């Protein structure tokens, strides 16, 4: 797939700031939880670039194939903790916002398993990955995981 536009070349200052916010947000939460949120959101949004990248990163963090494969059916799969289920439900509700999901039920589960600060951090993480999905799908971006790691490692 060829990118229609390279956002890093077109708006370098904004993309550098976006990358910084993304890294700060993702590093504020449990990496396993971040991986699940990134992959599920990318699956919902049909972002091949992000599914490819975040499943590779999840495996590097020790995530199992079983849990990655079962994410689309997380409600029926017994391999997720109640805390992960609350995060996945909140992820799905916010990512499918236009479909008018059951926000009250998702919020109740979130509140039962996350303190207020964690709720904000998780919500920001969901927003971040939805934003990346929209950039990648919108501009036909493709980056191999090693490229992304190298870019993230560059000094600010």
N, C-alpha and C positions, 0 to 999 in steps of 0.2 A: 504494500500500500504506500502510495506517495503522499506526503503531507501536502495539503493545499496551501498551508501557511505555517511558517515556523514562528510561534508566538514568542519564543526566546530571542529571535532576531528582530521581530517587529516591535516588541515592547519590552526591551531587556530590563529596565528598572522595575516595571510592574511584575514581570515574571520572577525576578530575583526576590522581590518582596513576597510574592505568592509562595515561592518555594520555601522561603524562610518561615512563613506562617504555617505552611504544611508540615515542615519538619518539627517545629515547636509544638504543634498540636499533637502530632502522632507520638512524639517522645514523652508526652505528658500522661500517657495511658499505658496499660499493660500491653506489651507487643503482641501477645496472642489474641487479645481482644481486638486490637487494631487490625490485625490480619483478617479476622473474621468479618469485620465491618467493611474493610476495603474490598474483599472478594465478593461478599454478598451484594454490596451496592453496585459494583461493576457488573455482576451478573444481571441484576435487575435492569440496569441501564444498557446492557448489551455492548459494553466497552471491551472489545477484544484486547486492545493494548493493555488496559489495566488488569483484566483477568490474567493475562499472561504474566505480567510483571508481579502482581501481588500474590499469585499462587507460588511463584518462584521464591519470593521473599518469605512467604509463610512457611514453605518447606525448610528454608534455611534457618528459620526460628524454631524448627522442630515440629511444626504442624503435620498431622498425618494425612495421608491420601484419603482415608475414609472420611474424615471430618470435612475436608475440602470438597469431596464429591457429594456429600450429603447436605451441603449448605442450602441448595434450593428447596430441600425438604426438611429444614431444621426443626419444624414443629413436630414431625413424626419420628425424627432420629433421636435415639436415646443417648448419644455421645456428647451432648452439650450440657454444661452446668446450668442451673437456674439463672445465675448471673449472666452467662452468655446468652441464654434465651431472651432475657430482658433486653439486652443490648441489641440482639438481632431483631426483636420485635420493634424496638424504637427505630432502628435503622430502616427497616422495611416501611414503617409508618411514615417517616419523614421523606424517604426516597419516593414513595408512591403518594405523596401528599395530594396531588391533583385527583386521585381516585377516591378521596375522602375516606381514608382508613379509620379504623377504630382507635383514634388517638387517646381517648380516655383510658382504655384498657392497656394500651402500650405504655402510657405515662405511669399508670398505677404499678405496673411491673417494674418499670425503671426506678421509680421512687422506693420500691421495696428492696432493691439491690444496690443502689448507687446513692452516695450522698450528694448534696446539692452541687458541690464543686465538680464531682465526677459527671453529673448529669450535663453540666455545661460543657465540659471537655469532650464528652462523647458526642454531644450535639454538634459541636464545632468540627469534630472528626468526620461526622457524617456529611456535614456541609463541605468540608475540604474534598473528600473523595467524590462527592457529586460534582463539584466544580472541575476536578481533574477529568472526570468522565466526559463532561460537556466539552472541555477543551480538546480532548483526544478524539472523541467522536466527531465533533464539529469541524475540526481541521484535519481529520484523517491522520492523526499522529501515530507513530509506531516507534517505540524505543525498547531495545533489549534491556533486561534488568541490569546488566553490567554497565551499560551507558548511564542509566539513571543513578546508580550507585556512585559512579565517578563524578557526575554532575553535582550530586548532593554533598560529596566530600570536598568540593572546591571551597576555598575560604570565602567568607561573606564580604 
